[in-house]
Amino acid sequence: MLQISGKFSLALITMTCMALAGCSRDAAPDASMWAINIGGGAYRAVDGVNYEADAGDASGTVATLEGIKGSQDAFLYQTYRHGDVSIARSMPNGTYDVTLHFAEPDDVSGGTRVFDAVVEGNVVIDDLDVMSWRDGKTRSALTVTVPDVVLGDGELNIEFAASAMQPVLSAVLVRPAARQERDLTLVWSDEFDTFDTTLWNIDIWPARVVNDENQAYTNSPGNLRVEDGHLVIEAHKESLDDAEYTSARIHSRGKGDILYGRVEVRAMLPRGMGTWPAIWMLPSDPFRYATRCVEGDKWQGSADCDAWPNSGEIDIMEHVGYQMNHVHGTVHNEAYYWAKWEQRKGRVLLDDVDSGFHVYALEWSEDRIDVFVDDTLYFTYVNEGDGWRSWPYDHPFHLILNVAVGGMWGRAGGGIDDSVFPQRMLVDYVRVYEFVQD
């Protein structure tokens, strides 16, 4: 049951969720879905997808790899092919979402192994550097989804073109882009006709409160406003106290707390090196699973209080401007987060995040978390059933919308390009649903 607090003008409606095949927890496996464990045996993934054994379906040399981090399905990465890797698979014509799984097997630096992925004759992933894309670590699982691949000749062809060293490939998942219906009830929404203070709180922070971010967060109309039916969060190159940039961050804590359901945010993102927009969730009781802090501690950005990551974080959308059109979904918890090089995450490639609106969405139940863009499912995290350290997602969270400037991740691509500012994230709507029970 999705829980809310605060005063709302609620319109309770029932709608249909048009989600990818595989979105419904109880749905039978789709016969037109295809998955293969490259170089290895048959495997049923934790999300229920059945990967076929590789019976010579792909070219390239088979090799093995141990000690994989960053995935709930490490088995998929224990075998891989390298060299002249290609796949040809007979499949019905249609539109598909193609997910490719990789891990860097060798102790190499960034830029050592670089290759393109080519699907149906089109370069769909350009200059893929597995080690660099997976947070600068080797033997760490990388998942990249390419949506809306059109197949018209009855055969799916996947190839790789190397520019440095040999390509590697661990697994492939191909889902039909046909949608499944799912019943939902709208619990609260904001269509941004005005800025609704009964739904949103505004953070007013100096620079470097969290993530070594360079901006100050303000409530200035220059940084935060409603304009032409959109929420505008706009980052500027301007000095304020000890900050050289300003922006805005809002959240729904205590006004729109969420426990299970579907969250949709239709948004257009900023562009340029140094921008770091996010649509994400934090626990409304951050101390729920804290072990070394007390109620009232300043916990965000604290090295002394472990409320984060113990009580959890869910990232529906993150985008760093130095790698345009790469959208990330991630969960953080005590068992699996970046400091342990074990964070669970997925990546989807889009064409126009800064010039077109996309629906960034989350479906969250007691058993799993699914993250979507425009109903392309590209990241799943499953409850392992071993307690709060890996599943602190059993208590209410709240939604956060912000545009950071710089910070540890935002600067990672080479710093901040001051010439791009001002930059804005436009939010068309936020809609929060609960699942209709059978």
DOVO-665353 format. One record per atom (N, C-alpha, C): residue in three letters; x, z, y negated. Coordinates in steps of 0.1 Angstrom, whole numbers, plus 5000, padded with zeros to 4 digits. Atoms other than C-alpha are relative to their C-alpha. Layout:
BEGIN
ALAXZY...
END
This chain:
BEGIN
MET500850005012MET500050005000MET500950004988LEU499350005012LEU501349914966LEU499550104991GLN500449895009GLN501350204942GLN500349974986ILE499850025014ILE500950194905ILE499750134992SER500449895008SER500850454877SER499949944986GLY500250045014GLY499950434840GLY498649934999LYS501350065003LYS496950264823LYS500149854999PHE500050145000PHE496249904830PHE498649954998SER501250085000SER493549654823SER500149915012LEU499750074988LEU493449534859LEU498949905004ALA501050104994ALA491849214872ALA500450005015LEU499750004986LEU491649254910LEU499449875006ILE500550134994ILE491448914926ILE500749995013THR499350044988THR492348774960THR500549864998MET499450135001MET494648484961MET500749965013THR499350054988THR496448274987THR501549994996CYS498550015002CYS500248314990CYS500449875007MET499550124994MET501747974996MET501550025003ALA498649964997ALA504948085014ALA500549915011LEU499450084990LEU507347915037LEU499650045014ALA500149974986ALA506847895074ALA501050115004GLY499149894997GLY508348215087GLY499850124991CYS500249905010CYS507148415057CYS499150115006SER500949914994SER504248575076SER500650075012ARG499449924990ARG505448855098ARG499549985014ASP500750014987ASP502948795126ASP499849855004ALA500250144996ALA503048415126ALA500949965012ALA499350064989ALA504148225157ALA501249924995PRO498950085005PRO507548045154PRO499549864998ASP500350145003ASP507147705138ASP500849905008ALA499350094991ALA507947435163ALA500949904992SER499250095007SER509347215135SER501250064993MET498849935004MET511847475125MET501149985010TRP498950014991TRP515347425139TRP501250084995ALA498849925004ALA518347655140ALA501049995012ILE499050024990ILE521647625158ILE501250104997ASN498849915001ASN524547875164ASN501249915003ILE498950104999ILE527447645158ILE501250065009GLY498949964992GLY530047675186GLY499750115010GLY500349884992GLY528147965203GLY498749995008GLY501249994991GLY525248075225GLY498850024992ALA501349985006ALA521548115219ALA500050144994TYR500149875006TYR520648405196TYR498750014992ARG501249975007ARG517548565182ARG500450084988ALA499649935012ALA518248675146ALA499050124997VAL500849885003VAL516949005132VAL498749964993ASP501250045007ASP514448805111ASP499049925009GLY500950064990GLY512948655143GLY500349855002VAL499650144998VAL514548305140VAL500849985012ASN499250034988ASN515748165173ASN501049894998TYR498950105001TYR519047985171TYR500449955014GLU499750074987GLU519747735199GLU501650025002ALA498550014996ALA523147735217ALA500549864996ASP499350135003ASP525547465206ASP500549945013ALA499650074988ALA525647225235ALA500649874997GLY499450135004GLY527846975218GLY499349934990ASP500850075010ASP525346905191ASP500849974987ALA499250035012ALA528046915164ALA501449965004SER498650034998SER531446765161SER500950104994GLY499049905005GLY534646955152GLY500450095011THR499449914990THR536747205171THR499450144999VAL500649874999VAL535147525183VAL501150114999ALA499149885001ALA536947855174ALA499150134999THR500749875000THR536048225174THR500650094989LEU499749915011LEU536148495148LEU499450135002GLU500549864998GLU535748875150GLU500050074986GLY499949915012GLY535149145124GLY499349954988ILE500850065011ILE532448975103ILE499350114993LYS500749915009LYS531049175074LYS498949924992GLY500950065010GLY528149115051GLY498749935006SER501150064994SER525449015076SER499450095010GLN500649944989GLN522849165099GLN500149925012ASP499950094989ASP523548875122ASP501449965002ALA498650044999ALA527248895127ALA500349915012PHE499850084988PHE526948725161PHE500149854996LEU500050145004LEU526248395143LEU501349954995TYR498850035006TYR529648405127TYR501250015010GLN498949974991GLN531648495158GLN500649875006THR499550134996THR531948125167THR499749904988TYR500250105011TYR532347825143TYR500749875004ARG499250124998ARG533547475142ARG500849974987HIS499250045012HIS536247335119HIS500649875003GLY499450134999GLY537847005112GLY498949904995ASP500950105003ASP535646695112ASP498650045005VAL501349944995VAL532346875114VAL498849914995SER501250085004SER529046675114SER499050035010ILE501249984991ILE525546705129ILE499149894998ALA501150095001ALA522946455137ALA498950055009ARG501149944993ARG519546585148ARG498749924998SER501350075001SER516346395155SER498950114996MET501049915005MET513546565135MET498949924994PRO501050075006PRO510146465122PRO500349984985ASN499850025014ASN510146315087ASN499250114992GLY500749905009GLY509246555059GLY501050064991THR499149935009THR510746795034THR500450135006TYR499549884994TYR512947075045TYR500950084991ASP499049915006ASP514947375033ASP501150025010VAL498850004991VAL518447365048VAL500950124996THR499149885002THR520447695051THR501249985009LEU498750014993LEU524147675060LEU500750145000HIS499349884999HIS526047975072HIS501549985002PHE498550015000PHE529848015067PHE500750135000ALA499149895002ALA532648265070ALA501449944999GLU498750045001GLU536248215059GLU500950075011PRO499349934989PRO538348275091PRO501450044997ASP498649985002ASP541848275076ASP500350084988ASP499549925012ASP543748495052ASP500549914989VAL499650105011VAL543748245023VAL499550054987SER500549975014SER543348274986SER499049904996GLY501050105005GLY540648104965GLY500649874997GLY499550135003GLY541047734962GLY500849945012THR499250064988THR542847694996THR499149925009ARG500950084992ARG539847575015ARG498849964991VAL501050055008VAL537447354995VAL499449885006PHE500750124994PHE534847105007PHE498649994995ASP501350035004ASP531546944999ASP499150005013ALA501050024989ALA528346965021ALA499249884996VAL500850125003VAL526546635024VAL498949995010VAL501250014992VAL522946615037VAL499349884997GLU500750135002GLU521246285042GLU500749914990GLY499250095009GLY524046115023GLY500250054986ASN499949955014ASN523746334992ASN500850135001VAL499249885002VAL526246594981VAL499150114995VAL500949895004VAL524146914981VAL500750134996ILE499249895004ILE526947164978ILE501449944996ASP498850065005ASP529947074956ASP501150104999ASP498949915001ASP533347224959ASP499850145006LEU500349874994LEU532347504983LEU501350065004ASP498849914997ASP535047774985ASP499550125007VAL500749894993VAL533748015012VAL500650134995MET499449885003MET536248285004MET499750054986SER500349975014SER535748274966SER498550034998TRP501449985002TRP531948244969TRP499550135007ARG500449884993ARG531748544992ARG500950124994ASP499549895007ASP533148784966ASP501550025002GLY498550004998GLY536848694973GLY500450075012LYS499649944988LYS536848825008LYS499949905012THR500050084988THR537648655041THR499150085011ARG500849944989ARG535548715073ARG498850074995SER501249955006SER532548785052SER498949894999ALA501050114998ALA529248595058ALA499549954987LEU500550075012LEU528148345032LEU498849915005THR501250074997THR524648205033THR499649924988VAL500350085011VAL523747905011VAL498849915004THR501250084997THR520247745010THR499849894990VAL500250125008VAL519547394997VAL498549965002PRO501450034998PRO515747344991PRO499749864999ASP500650135002ASP513647034994ASP500849885003VAL499350114995VAL515746805014VAL499049915007VAL501050104995VAL513746485021VAL500649935012LEU499650084988LEU514046335056LEU499149895002GLY500950114999GLY512745985059GLY500349905012ASP499750104989ASP514445815089ASP500050075014GLY500149944987GLY513746065117GLY501250075005GLU498749944995GLU517346195119GLU500650084988LEU499349925010LEU518846485099LEU501549995002ASN498650015000ASN522446425091ASN500750104990ILE499249915008ILE524846695079ILE501449985002GLU498650034999GLU528446625071GLU500750084990PHE499249925010PHE531346785052PHE501249914996ALA498850085005ALA534046625030ALA500950104994ALA499049905004ALA537246825025ALA500849944988SER499050035010SER539346824994SER501250095001ALA498949914997ALA541547115006ALA499750075014MET500249954986MET542047225043MET498849945006GLN501150064992GLN539347165069GLN498750084997PRO501349935001PRO535647245065PRO499850095012VAL500449914989VAL534147535086VAL498550014999LEU501549985000LEU530547595097LEU499750095011SER500349904990SER529047885116SER498649985005ALA501450014995ALA525247815118ALA499249924990VAL500950085008VAL522447595105VAL498650045003LEU501549974999LEU518747675098LEU499349904992VAL500750105007VAL516347405089VAL498550045001ARG501549965001ARG512747515078ARG499249894993PRO500850095007PRO509947285069PRO499550064987ALA500549955013ALA508847315033ALA498550014999ALA501549985000ALA505147315043ALA499850154999ARG500349865003ARG503547645033ARG499050065009GLN500949924993GLN501747915051GLN499150084991GLU500949925008GLU498748095037GLU500150145003ARG500049854999ARG498748465030ARG499150064990ASP500949945009ASP496148675014ASP500650124993LEU499549905008LEU497148894985LEU498950044990THR500849955011THR495349104959THR500850044988LEU499349975013LEU496549114923LEU499850144996VAL500149865004VAL497249474912VAL500350014985TRP499850015014TRP498849414878TRP500849884996SER499350125004SER500149134858SER500250014985ASP499850025015ASP501549044823ASP500249854998GLU499950145003GLU500948694810GLU500749984986PHE499250005012PHE502848784778PHE499349934988ASP500750035013ASP500148724751ASP500550084989THR499449915009THR501649024734THR501050085008PHE499149914992PHE504349284743PHE499250125002ASP500949894996ASP502449544762ASP500850135003THR499249874998THR503949894758THR499450095011THR500549934988THR501550024785THR500649965013LEU499450054988LEU503449814810LEU501550025000TRP498550015001TRP507049814797TRP500650114991ASN499149915008ASN509750054785ASN501249914996ILE498950075005ILE512649934764ILE501250095000ASP498749935000ASP516250044771ASP500749974987ILE499150015011ILE518350104740ILE501350065003TRP498749954994TRP521950134752TRP501149944992PRO498750065005PRO525450094738PRO500649915011ALA499350094990ALA527849854756ALA500650095010ARG499249944989ARG529449944789ARG499350125007VAL500749894993VAL526750184802VAL500149985015VAL499950044986VAL526749994835VAL500849875002ASN499450134997ASN528849724851ASN501049954990ASP499150045011ASP531249724821ASP499549884992GLU500650105007GLU528749504804GLU500450004985ASN499550015014ASN529749384769ASN499050024989GLN501150005010GLN526349384752GLN499550144997ALA500949895003ALA524349654735ALA498649955002TYR501450034999TYR520749664744TYR499250064989THR500749965012THR518349684715THR498549975002ASN501450045001ASN514649664706ASN499749914988SER500250095011SER515249424678SER499249885004PRO500750134997PRO512849124675PRO501049895003GLY499150104997GLY515948914676GLY500449995014ASN499750004986ASN516649024711ASN498850015009LEU501249984991LEU513149104724LEU498749974992ARG501350045006ARG509848944715ARG499149925009VAL500950104993VAL506848754727VAL499749894990GLU500150125009GLU506648404714GLU499449885008ASP500650114993ASP504348114724ASP499650035014GLY500549974987GLY503048294754GLY501150045010HIS498849964991HIS506548394768HIS500650124994LEU499149895004LEU508548704768LEU501449934998VAL498750055003VAL511848624751VAL501050115000ILE498849915000ILE515048814760ILE501249924996GLU499050095006GLU517748674738GLU501350074997ALA498749945003ALA521448754737ALA500749934989HIS499350065012HIS523448704705HIS501450055000LYS498749965004LYS527048714695LYS500050064986GLU500049925012GLU526948984669GLU500450145003SER499449864999SER528549324663SER498950104998LEU500849885002LEU526649644668LEU500750125006ASP499249884996ASP528549974669ASP501349955007ASP498750044993ASP531249914696ASP499849885008ALA500350124993ALA529549604710ALA500249874992GLU499950135007GLU530249234701GLU498949915004TYR501150084996TYR527049114717TYR498850095000THR501349924998THR523349224717THR499149925009SER501050064992SER520549164741SER498950105003ALA501149914997ALA517549334757ALA499850025015ARG500349964986ARG516449514789ARG498850084999ILE501349934999ILE512949624798ILE499750045014HIS500349964986HIS511549804828HIS498650075000SER501349954998SER508249924843SER499950145006ARG500049874993ARG509250274855ARG498950094994GLY501149915005GLY506250514853GLY498849934995LYS501150085004LYS503950234843LYS499649895010GLY500350104990GLY504149974870GLY500950025012ASP499249974988ASP505850144900ASP499449935012ILE500450094989ILE505749934932ILE500550065013LEU499649974987LEU505850034968LEU499349905010TYR500450114991TYR505449724991TYR499149904992GLY500850115006GLY503749394981GLY500949884997ARG499350125004ARG504749074965ARG500150004984VAL499750005015VAL506349044930VAL500449854997GLU499750145005GLU506448704912GLU500450014985VAL499650015014VAL508248634879VAL500449864998ARG499750145003ARG508148284865ARG500950004987ALA499049985011ALA511148244843ALA500949874999MET499050105003MET513648004827MET501250084995LEU498849915001LEU517248134826LEU500949944989PRO499050055009PRO520048114800PRO501149925007ARG498850074994ARG523247914805ARG501250044993GLY498749985007GLY526947944797GLY500850125006MET499149904995MET529948144808MET499850144993GLY500249875005GLY529348514803GLY498650055001THR501449954999THR525548524807THR499850045014TRP500349944987TRP524148734835TRP498650054999PRO501449955000PRO520348744836PRO499650055014ALA500549944987ALA518548944863ALA498650044999ILE501349954997ILE515149014877ILE500250095012TRP499649914989TRP515549324898TRP499250135000MET500749884998MET514349664910MET500950125003LEU499349874998LEU515550024909LEU499050105004PRO500949904996PRO514050334924PRO499450084989SER500649935011SER511550514902SER500450155001ASP499349874998ASP512950844917ASP501449975004PRO498650044996PRO516650764916PRO500750105008PHE499449894993PHE517551094931PHE499550025014ARG500749984988ARG515451044962ARG501150035012TYR499049984989TYR518551014985TYR501450034995ALA498849955005ALA521251144962ALA500650125007THR499449894993THR523751384978THR500950084991ARG499149925008ARG525951494949ARG499749994985CYS500450005014CYS523951484917CYS498650085000VAL501249925001VAL521051684904VAL499049934990GLU501050055009GLU517751594886GLU500550014986GLY499650005014GLY518451494850GLY501449954998ASP498750065001ASP521951364857ASP499949864994LYS499950145004LYS522951044839LYS500649925012TRP499650054987TRP523050844871TRP500549854999GLN499650145001GLN523350474860GLN501449994994GLY498750015005GLY526950394856GLY500950125002SER499349874998SER528050734869SER500949995012ALA499149994988ALA531050774892ALA499850135007ASP500249874994ASP530051134899ASP498750025007CYS501349984994CYS526451094909CYS499749885009ASP500150114991ASP525650884940ASP498549965002ALA501450055000ALA521950824932ALA500049855003TRP499750144996TRP523150464932TRP501350005007PRO501050094994PRO523550314957PRO499050075010ASN500749934989ASN521950584979ASN498549975000SER501450015000SER518450544967SER499549854999GLY500350144999GLY518650164967GLY499949914988GLU500350115010GLU518449844946GLU499649885007ILE500450134995ILE516749514952ILE500149904988ASP499850115010ASP517849204932ASP499249885005ILE500950124997ILE515148934932ILE500749884995MET499350125005MET517248704910MET501150054992GLU498849985009GLU520748724896GLU500649864998HIS499350135002HIS522548424880HIS501150034990VAL498949995009VAL525948414864VAL500449864995GLY499950135007GLY526548144839GLY501249915003TYR498950084997TYR529948044851TYR499849925013GLN500350084988GLN528347904883GLN498549974999MET501450045003MET525247734870MET499249965012ASN501050054989ASN522147684893ASN500250075013HIS499849924988HIS523447934919HIS499250134998VAL500849895001VAL520748194923VAL500250105012HIS499749914990HIS521348514942HIS498950115002GLY500949884996GLY519148774961GLY500850095008THR499149904994THR520749094972THR499350135001VAL500449864999VAL520049444984VAL501350095000HIS498949915000HIS522249744978HIS499550135005ASN500349874995ASN522250074997ASN501350075004GLU498749934997GLU524750335009GLU500749945011ALA499350064989ALA525450155041ALA500749874997TYR499650145002TYR525849805027TYR500049974985TYR499950055014TYR527049744991TYR501549964998TRP498850085003TRP529949574974TRP501350085002ALA498849924998ALA532449864975ALA500550005014LYS499650004986LYS532349845013LYS500149855005TRP500050144997TRP532349465012TRP499049965011GLU501150024990GLU529149475032GLU498749974994GLN501350025005GLN526449395008GLN499349885006ARG500850104993ARG523649185022ARG499449914988LYS500450095010LYS522848875001LYS499849865004GLY500250144998GLY521748515000GLY500149934987ARG499850085012ARG522248224976ARG499249875003VAL500750135000VAL520047924968VAL500449924988LEU499550095010LEU521047614949LEU498849934993LEU501150075007LEU518647474922LEU500749904991ASP499450105009ASP519047194897ASP499950034985ASP500349995014ASP517647324864ASP499550134996VAL500549875003VAL517447694860VAL499950034985ASP500049985014ASP518147664823ASP499049904992SER500850105006SER515747374816SER498649995006GLY501350004993GLY512847444840GLY499650145004PHE500449874996PHE510747734850PHE499950005016HIS500149974986HIS510947874886HIS499450135002VAL500649874996VAL509048144904VAL501050075009TYR499149914993TYR511448414915TYR499150115006ALA501049924994ALA509648624941ALA500650095011LEU499649904989LEU509948924965LEU498850035008GLU501049944991GLU507949024995GLU500650115007TRP499449874995TRP508549385006TRP498950075008SER500849924991SER507049575035SER500850115006GLU499349894993GLU507949875056GLU501149945009ASP499150064990ASP509849635079ASP501149914995ARG499050105004ARG511649385058ARG499849964985ILE500050055014ILE512449235024ILE500349855001ASP499850155001ASP512148855018ASP500149964985VAL499850055014VAL513348684986VAL499949855000PHE500450145001PHE512148344975PHE500349954986VAL500150075013VAL512548084947VAL499049895003ASP501050104998ASP509447864944ASP499549995015ASP500449994986ASP508447984979ASP501049955010THR498950034991THR511747874994THR500650145004LEU499449884995LEU512748175016LEU501549985002TYR498550024999TYR516548215012TYR500750135003PHE499449884996PHE517248585019PHE499150095006THR500849904993THR515848835044THR500950125003TYR499449884996TYR516849195049TYR499050085008VAL500949934990VAL515349385079VAL500350155001ASN499949864998ASN514749755083ASN500750025014GLU499349974987GLU517249865110GLU499550125007GLY500649884994GLY515350185117GLY500950125002ASP499049894998ASP518350415113ASP500150094988GLY500049905011GLY517350605082GLY500349944986TRP499950045014TRP517850595044TRP501349934997ARG498850065004ARG521450495044ARG500049845000SER500150155000SER520550135053SER498649964995TRP501350035005TRP516850155043TRP499450104991PRO500649915010PRO516150355012PRO498749944993TYR501150085006TYR513250115005TYR498650055005ASP501349944995ASP510450355015ASP499450084989HIS500649935011HIS509550484981HIS499949914988PRO500350105010PRO508350334948PRO501349964992PHE499050055009PHE510650114927PHE499349944988HIS500650065012HIS510149954893HIS500849874997LEU499450135003LEU510849614879LEU500850004987ILE499150015012ILE513649534854ILE500249864997LEU499750135005LEU514149224833LEU501150024989ASN499049995010ASN517349184813ASN500949885000VAL498950095001VAL520148954801VAL501250074996ALA498749945003ALA523549104803ALA501049894995VAL498950095005VAL526648954786VAL501350065006GLY498749954994GLY529948974804GLY499850095012GLY500049914988GLY530349274827GLY500949955011MET499050034989MET532349274859MET499749865006TRP500350124994TRP530448984874TRP499949884990GLY500250105010GLY529548794842GLY501349944995ARG498650045005ARG533248774832ARG500849945011ALA499150034988ALA534548694867ALA500449855000GLY499750145000GLY534448314861GLY501049964989GLY499050045010GLY536948324832GLY499650064986GLY500249945013GLY535448534804GLY498649964995ILE501350025007ILE532648484778ILE500349884991ASP499950115009ASP532148154760ASP499150034988ASP500849965012ASP531048264725ASP499349884994SER500650125006SER530147904716SER498549985005VAL501450034994VAL526947914738VAL498950084994PHE501049905004PHE525148194720PHE499449944987PRO500949914992PRO522348264713PRO499549935013GLN500650044987GLN521048234749GLN498850095003ARG501249924997ARG517648344761ARG499549985014MET500850014988MET515648414792MET498550004996LEU501550015003LEU511948304789LEU499350045013VAL500849964988VAL509448484812VAL498649964997ASP501350055002ASP506148314815ASP498950105005TYR500949894996TYR504448584836TYR500750085011VAL499749904989VAL504948884859VAL498750035007ARG501249974992ARG502448924888ARG500450095012VAL499749904989VAL502449214913VAL498750015009TYR501150004991TYR500249194944TYR500350105011GLU500049934988GLU499449404974GLU499649915011PHE500550074988PHE499049265009PHE498650035004VAL501349984995VAL495549225021VAL500150045015GLN499949964986GLN495149425053GLN499049945009ASP501050064991ASP493549265083ASP499050105005
END
